[in-house]
């Protein structure tokens, strides 16, 4: 496989992952973190870091808008619910160093 084909496939898979996360507003970030160790915020941070590595100016909010499909504050208002005590306990156990 050529490097270009690999790049295009990776980009297509990323776009599909982002679209899936945008469609699944019922899945909370805390659940993603507890099950997989990453969430939408992590993905947006990785996106921003990739931009920074390439000298492309991008702030946190712009990167989050790519992943959330809307401003982060709008997504939180529409879809985010307060984490349960059980979810928070699981998060603290599985991510003791996460701040």
N, C-alpha and C positions, 0 to 999 in steps of 0.2 A: 504494500500500500504506500502510495506517495505521501509525503509530508502534508501536501495541500489537502489530499483526501482525508487524512487523519484530522487535520485542523477543522475541516468542514463538518465531519461527523461529530467531533467533540463540541463544536458550536451548536449543532442541531440538538444534541443530547442536552446541553445546558439550557437551550431555549425551551425544550420540552419539560425539563425539570422545573424551571421557573413558571411556566404556564400551569403545570400541575399544582404547584404550591399556591399560585394565585387562585386557582379554581377551588382548592380545598381549604376554604376559609374556616371550616369547622375544626380543622386540625390546629391546635394551639402550639406556639413556639415551645412552651415548657414540655409538651408531649414529645415534640421532635427531639428536644435536647435529652429527655429522659430515655428515649428509645434509640436514638442514633448518635447522640453526641454533638449534633449541630442543628441549627435552626435557620430561619430566614435571615436573622441578623448576622449570623456567622457567614452565610453565603454572600450577603451584601458586603460584609467586611472583606472577604476574599476577593470580591469583584473590585472593590476600591483599591486594595493592595496591588492587584494586577495592573490597574490603571496607573498607580503611583510608580510601579516598577518600569513602566513604559513611558514615563514622563507625561502622562495624560492627566490634566487636572480634574479631580473629582472629589467632592466632599462626601461625608457620611450620608447626608440626606439624599443626595443625587443617586448614590449607589443603592440605598434602600428603596428608592422609587423604582429603580430597574427591577428589583426582586419582588417588591410588593405590588407593583403595577399602579401605584398611587402614592401620595405622600404618606409617610409612616404614621403620622398623627391621625390621618383619616382612617387608615386601616385599623389602628388601635381602637378608635372610637366606634367603628362599625362592627368589628369582629372579635376583638380581644376580650376575654372574660378573666375575672380574677382567678388566679391559681388556687387550687384547693390545698389544704394542709398536707394531704397525702402527696400531691404532686410536688410541693415544695420540699417535703422530707426526702422524697426519692431523688430530687435534684441535688440536694445537699449531700446525700450519700454518694451519688455517682459523679459529682463534680465538686469535690471539697475545696479545690483551689480556685474555682470560678468566682469572680467578683462581679 
